[in-house]
C-alpha cells in the first residue's frame, strides 16, 4: 500500500458514512417505509466496513472535531422522530442501566439515528483538509469509538428497524 493513499476499505467507509449523512439529512424525501428500507440496507454495510478497517494504534494525537452543533443535531433528531411517528420508541435491552432496573427502558430510533449521524458527520468534517496520515489516525479513532460506543448503537437501532419493517408488511409478500 502506498503511504499517500487511503486503503479502498477506508475510502468505502468514508463514502458509506457520507451516504448515511445525506440519507438522514433528506429523510423526509423517502417516507417512513423507504427510509427504514434504506437504513436496513446501509447500516450493515457500515458495520462490516468499519470492522474491516485496518487497525491504527497511532491515533492518540488525532482529534475528531465536534463540527455538528446542538441545534443541527436537534433538527435531525426531530425530523427523524416525526418520520417514525408512534413507532419511534422501542425497548432497549443492551443498556447497562437495564441490569439494575425492574422496569423496561425505552429509547428511540430517532435518537439512535441522530447519534450515529453526529458521529459520522463529525468524522467526515474532521477528514477534510487533512493529509493521509492524519486521516488514517482519525479513522483509527473512529474505529475505537465504534468498539466503545457507536457499534452497539448501530446494532440496537438496526434491530428496532428490522422489527418495524417486518411489522409493517405482510411477512410472506416477498416469499
Legacy VTK file of the C-alpha trace (Angstrom):
# vtk DataFile Version 3.0
C-alpha trace
ASCII
DATASET POLYDATA
POINTS 175 float
0.000 0.000 0.000
1.287 3.432 -0.890
1.668 5.826 2.022
-0.013 8.688 0.194
-3.341 6.901 -0.324
-6.045 5.574 1.909
-6.980 1.923 1.523
-10.048 1.007 -0.545
-11.742 -0.072 2.706
-11.100 3.333 4.278
-12.481 5.095 1.215
-15.532 2.830 1.211
-16.162 3.549 4.893
-15.928 7.297 4.344
-18.288 7.044 1.371
-20.807 4.995 3.369
-20.789 7.404 6.305
-21.264 10.296 3.908
-24.144 8.412 2.242
-25.695 7.885 5.673
-25.457 11.597 6.475
-27.120 12.530 3.195
-29.866 9.963 3.739
-30.626 11.241 7.238
-30.475 14.896 6.195
-33.060 14.184 3.489
-35.182 11.709 5.453
-38.422 13.475 4.559
-37.845 12.715 0.870
-38.093 8.955 1.412
-41.174 8.426 3.542
-41.020 6.160 6.544
-41.043 2.823 4.718
-38.451 3.997 2.201
-36.246 5.362 4.953
-36.486 2.168 7.007
-35.621 0.022 3.989
-32.683 2.258 3.042
-31.320 2.143 6.597
-31.717 -1.637 6.798
-29.502 -1.904 3.722
-26.971 0.786 4.670
-26.306 0.169 8.378
-24.961 -3.401 7.970
-22.632 -2.201 5.212
-21.245 0.461 7.556
-20.817 -2.137 10.308
-18.971 -4.582 8.052
-16.746 -1.902 6.545
-15.671 -0.394 9.868
-14.734 -3.845 11.160
-12.565 -4.281 8.065
-10.662 -1.032 8.654
-7.007 -1.578 9.305
-6.146 -1.006 12.952
-4.225 2.188 13.595
-2.955 2.444 17.119
-1.223 5.741 16.381
-4.370 7.808 16.720
-3.526 9.240 20.120
-2.856 12.677 18.647
-5.946 12.521 16.421
-8.996 14.581 17.192
-12.454 14.181 15.697
-13.785 17.707 15.730
-17.275 18.384 17.028
-18.481 20.012 13.823
-22.185 19.318 14.342
-23.796 21.854 16.632
-26.596 21.011 19.048
-29.267 22.857 17.069
-28.468 20.888 13.904
-28.492 17.633 15.880
-31.910 18.534 17.294
-33.299 19.276 13.816
-32.122 15.894 12.530
-33.489 14.060 15.573
-36.822 15.888 15.394
-37.206 15.206 11.656
-36.495 11.522 12.215
-38.892 11.421 15.173
-41.652 12.953 13.076
-40.970 10.457 10.298
-41.034 7.448 12.657
-44.132 8.717 14.435
-45.644 6.454 17.067
-43.161 3.689 16.214
-40.150 5.765 17.257
-39.840 4.309 20.771
-38.605 0.803 21.434
-37.466 -1.194 24.444
-33.717 -1.329 24.910
-32.163 -4.407 26.450
-28.462 -3.663 25.982
-28.133 -0.636 28.252
-26.046 -1.045 31.394
-28.911 0.501 33.374
-31.126 -2.414 32.312
-29.130 -4.776 34.557
-30.339 -2.885 37.632
-33.825 -1.926 36.507
-37.090 -3.599 37.393
-38.863 -1.726 34.605
-38.212 -1.691 30.879
-36.085 1.121 29.492
-37.256 2.772 26.300
-35.154 4.615 23.775
-35.936 5.981 20.345
-34.973 5.140 16.815
-34.656 8.841 16.043
-32.206 9.498 18.866
-30.063 6.492 17.961
-30.011 7.503 14.293
-29.181 11.093 15.260
-26.330 9.848 17.483
-24.905 7.910 14.528
-25.400 10.953 12.320
-23.425 13.068 14.774
-20.563 10.547 14.813
-20.445 10.281 11.019
-20.930 13.996 10.365
-18.074 14.834 12.725
-15.911 12.153 11.106
-16.440 13.421 7.573
-15.905 17.034 8.664
-12.699 16.083 10.507
-11.236 14.297 7.492
-11.447 17.339 5.239
-8.175 19.097 4.511
-6.025 16.561 6.389
-3.090 14.696 4.940
-3.371 10.935 4.501
-1.559 10.009 7.705
-3.778 12.311 9.763
-6.839 10.802 8.044
-5.629 7.318 8.999
-5.323 8.478 12.607
-8.859 9.889 12.569
-10.153 6.613 11.103
-8.314 4.714 13.853
-10.018 6.849 16.467
-13.376 6.313 14.755
-12.833 2.538 14.847
-12.055 2.772 18.565
-15.258 4.807 19.054
-17.099 2.072 17.143
-15.838 -0.556 19.588
-16.557 1.554 22.660
-19.790 3.308 21.734
-21.494 3.585 18.406
-21.216 -0.036 17.239
-23.737 -1.109 19.860
-25.974 1.837 18.969
-25.919 0.783 15.317
-26.836 -2.812 16.206
-29.616 -1.737 18.554
-31.278 0.598 16.084
-30.925 -1.943 13.282
-32.791 -4.453 15.445
-35.567 -1.906 16.018
-35.718 -1.013 12.319
-35.903 -4.683 11.383
-38.793 -5.203 13.774
-40.564 -2.143 12.382
-40.027 -3.288 8.810
-41.419 -6.767 9.452
-44.377 -5.421 11.438
-45.353 -3.006 8.675
-45.763 -5.547 5.902
-47.056 -8.991 5.337
-44.053 -11.208 6.044
-44.882 -13.520 3.150
-45.210 -10.800 0.491
-41.618 -11.289 -0.605
-41.513 -15.097 -0.442
LINES 1 176
175 0 1 2 3 4 5 6 7 8 9 10 11 12 13 14 15 16 17 18 19 20 21 22 23 24 25 26 27 28 29 30 31 32 33 34 35 36 37 38 39 40 41 42 43 44 45 46 47 48 49 50 51 52 53 54 55 56 57 58 59 60 61 62 63 64 65 66 67 68 69 70 71 72 73 74 75 76 77 78 79 80 81 82 83 84 85 86 87 88 89 90 91 92 93 94 95 96 97 98 99 100 101 102 103 104 105 106 107 108 109 110 111 112 113 114 115 116 117 118 119 120 121 122 123 124 125 126 127 128 129 130 131 132 133 134 135 136 137 138 139 140 141 142 143 144 145 146 147 148 149 150 151 152 153 154 155 156 157 158 159 160 161 162 163 164 165 166 167 168 169 170 171 172 173 174
